Amino acid sequence: SISPMNLRKKGRCPLTPEEAALVLAGLGFKQETYIYLAGSHIYGGNSRMEAFNRLYPNVVTKENLLTTTELAPFRNFSSQVWLLDLVHLWILIHIVKVFTIQSCP
């Protein structure tokens, strides 16, 4: 049988939301940073996100960015919903690049 504890010891499990927040803080991300959360349905529910949201309250998801009507065509197609997250990430990366480039002397 597959043991979650053994997988975790081997580094084969993703970070918990709390661990992810600690990594971001350790990398110097400020509390005011906006975080795009691609997988908005967290295993264990919203209670698992409490520690993350305390440290980084500006969490954004595709559900925050798009209306229900805009999301409707994608609801039954998980690969297309994943693509929405990828497109949003691509846009955000380019926004960061623009701000970085424009702020250079």
C-alpha positions as CSV (number, residue, x, y, z in Angstrom):
1,S,0.0,0.0,0.0
2,I,1.0,3.6,-0.6
3,S,1.9,5.4,2.6
4,P,1.5,9.2,2.5
5,M,4.1,9.5,5.2
6,N,6.7,7.4,3.2
7,L,6.0,9.5,0.1
8,R,6.4,12.7,2.1
9,K,9.8,11.5,3.4
10,K,10.9,10.8,-0.2
11,G,9.9,14.3,-1.3
12,R,7.1,13.1,-3.5
13,C,4.3,15.1,-2.0
14,P,3.6,18.8,-2.7
15,L,4.0,21.4,0.0
16,T,1.1,22.0,2.3
17,P,-0.3,25.6,2.0
18,E,1.4,26.5,5.3
19,E,4.7,25.2,4.0
20,A,4.3,27.1,0.8
21,A,3.7,30.3,2.8
22,L,6.8,29.7,4.8
23,V,8.8,29.2,1.6
24,L,7.5,32.4,0.1
25,A,8.3,34.3,3.3
26,G,11.8,32.8,3.3
27,L,12.3,33.9,-0.2
28,G,11.4,37.5,0.8
29,F,7.9,37.8,-0.6
30,K,6.1,40.6,1.4
31,Q,2.7,40.1,3.0
32,E,1.2,42.5,0.5
33,T,2.2,40.3,-2.5
34,Y,-0.7,39.1,-4.6
35,I,-0.6,35.3,-5.0
36,Y,-2.3,33.6,-7.9
37,L,-3.6,30.2,-6.6
38,A,-4.0,27.9,-9.6
39,G,-5.5,25.0,-7.8
40,S,-8.2,26.7,-5.9
41,H,-9.7,23.5,-4.6
42,I,-7.4,22.5,-1.8
43,Y,-7.4,19.0,-0.3
44,G,-8.8,19.3,3.2
45,G,-10.9,22.4,2.3
46,N,-10.6,26.0,3.2
47,S,-9.3,25.3,6.7
48,R,-6.0,24.1,5.2
49,M,-5.6,27.6,3.7
50,E,-6.0,29.6,7.0
51,A,-2.3,29.8,7.8
52,F,-1.5,30.7,4.2
53,N,-4.2,33.4,4.1
54,R,-3.0,34.9,7.4
55,L,0.5,35.4,6.0
56,Y,-0.6,36.2,2.4
57,P,-4.2,37.6,2.4
58,N,-4.1,38.7,-1.2
59,V,-4.9,35.3,-2.8
60,V,-6.4,35.5,-6.3
61,T,-8.0,32.6,-8.2
62,K,-9.6,32.2,-11.6
63,E,-12.9,32.4,-9.8
64,N,-11.9,35.9,-8.6
65,L,-10.8,37.0,-12.1
66,L,-13.6,35.6,-14.2
67,T,-17.4,35.7,-13.9
68,T,-19.5,32.5,-13.6
69,T,-20.6,33.0,-17.2
70,E,-17.0,33.3,-18.4
71,L,-16.1,30.1,-16.5
72,A,-19.1,28.1,-17.5
73,P,-17.8,26.7,-20.9
74,F,-14.8,25.3,-19.1
75,R,-16.4,23.7,-16.0
76,N,-16.7,20.2,-17.4
77,F,-13.2,20.1,-18.9
78,S,-10.5,19.9,-16.3
79,S,-7.7,20.2,-19.0
80,Q,-9.3,23.5,-20.2
81,V,-9.6,24.8,-16.7
82,W,-5.9,24.0,-16.2
83,L,-5.2,25.9,-19.4
84,L,-7.0,29.0,-17.9
85,D,-4.6,28.8,-14.9
86,L,-1.6,28.6,-17.3
87,V,-2.8,31.6,-19.3
88,H,-3.3,33.6,-16.2
89,L,0.2,32.6,-15.0
90,W,1.7,33.6,-18.4
91,I,-0.1,37.0,-18.2
92,L,1.1,37.6,-14.6
93,I,4.7,36.7,-15.5
94,H,4.7,39.2,-18.4
95,I,3.1,41.9,-16.1
96,V,6.0,41.3,-13.7
97,K,8.5,41.5,-16.6
98,V,7.0,44.8,-17.7
99,F,7.2,46.3,-14.3
100,T,10.8,45.1,-13.9
101,I,11.9,46.4,-17.3
102,Q,10.2,49.8,-16.8
103,S,11.8,50.2,-13.4
104,C,15.4,49.7,-14.6
105,P,17.5,52.8,-14.8
